[in-house]
């Protein structure tokens, strides 16, 4: 169920970005009033109500899925990754390592010298 909500949340995020970018800015009406061409998709004032209502609906779904995912993430994070693992109670004894003779420190006696 959480996976379905995450998928819905991502789709709503993408749709919300698209709907907000489709809306006209506040300065777009002034250009249309003084004879300039308005470069909006739906005309000077058309589809404002539809896009506004769609934005509100998508925002409500976005907030509700955000709250659900936040609440669900706190409920699921109760355990530890170390539960059920057996750890040794005492470390294993360490065997002493015999000293190693370093051949580089021995005098180098080459024959003939």
Secondary structure, 3 states (H helix, E strand, C coil): CHHHHHHHHHHHHHHHHHHHHHCCCCCHHHHHHCCCCCCCCCCCCCCHHHHHHHHHHHHHHHHHHHHHHHHHHHHHCCCCCCCCCCCCCCCCCCCCCCCCCCCCCCCCCCCCC
